[in-house]
Amino acid sequence: MLTAEQLRAARALIRWDQSTLAERAGVSTETIKRLEKMDGPLMTTKSGTLHALEEAFRGAGVQFIPQNGGGPGVRLKEPQA
């Protein structure tokens, strides 16, 4: 489950502003602003919106790290040789 913290961290990691993420994911900038103000898992968000956000990030090389004892996070995928 994607969290608001992961959303903010992923956007910062690839240096996208909110409008760039909104454009790449096909959602409104207001949606991004609303989601980033939340705390914890984005469970009340439509699954289609979360899927669009995750796909936009994955296309930019972001990997989401699940809760695994150290907490959820994000990282950049190693470039393919």
C-alpha positions in Angstrom: 0.0 0.0 0.0 1.4 3.4 -1.0 1.8 5.9 1.8 1.6 9.7 1.7 5.2 9.7 2.9 6.3 7.5 0.0 4.5 9.7 -2.4 6.3 12.8 -1.2 9.7 11.0 -1.1 9.3 9.5 -4.5 8.5 12.9 -6.0 11.5 14.5 -4.3 13.8 11.7 -5.4 13.2 12.3 -9.1 12.7 16.1 -8.6 9.2 16.3 -10.0 7.0 19.1 -8.9 3.3 18.3 -8.1 2.1 19.5 -11.6 4.6 17.2 -13.3 3.5 14.2 -11.3 -0.2 15.1 -12.0 0.5 15.3 -15.7 2.4 12.1 -15.9 -0.2 10.2 -13.9 -3.2 11.8 -15.5 -4.7 13.2 -12.3 -5.3 16.7 -11.1 -2.7 18.7 -9.2 -5.3 19.2 -6.5 -5.4 15.4 -6.1 -1.6 15.3 -5.5 -1.8 18.1 -3.0 -4.6 16.4 -1.1 -2.8 13.1 -1.0 0.5 14.6 0.1 -1.2 16.2 3.1 -2.4 12.9 4.4 -0.6 10.7 6.9 0.1 7.0 6.5 -1.4 4.6 3.9 -3.5 6.1 1.2 -6.3 3.6 1.8 -9.2 5.9 1.2 -8.0 6.8 -2.3 -9.4 5.3 -5.4 -7.4 2.3 -6.6 -7.2 3.7 -10.1 -5.6 6.9 -8.9 -3.0 5.0 -6.8 -2.3 2.7 -9.8 -1.7 5.7 -12.1 0.6 7.3 -9.6 2.6 4.1 -9.1 2.9 3.6 -12.8 4.1 7.1 -13.4 6.8 6.7 -10.8 7.8 3.2 -12.0 8.2 4.7 -15.5 10.7 7.2 -14.0 12.7 4.4 -12.3 11.2 4.6 -8.8 10.8 1.4 -6.8 8.5 1.3 -3.8 9.9 -0.7 -0.8 7.1 -2.3 1.3 6.9 -2.4 5.1 9.5 -5.0 5.9 10.6 -4.3 9.5 12.4 -1.1 8.5 9.4 0.7 7.3 8.1 1.5 3.8 10.3 3.6 1.5 11.4 4.4 -2.1 14.6 4.1 -4.1 15.8 4.5 -7.7 16.2 1.4 -9.8 19.7 0.7 -11.1 20.0 1.7 -14.8 19.9 -1.2 -17.2 23.3 -1.8 -18.9 
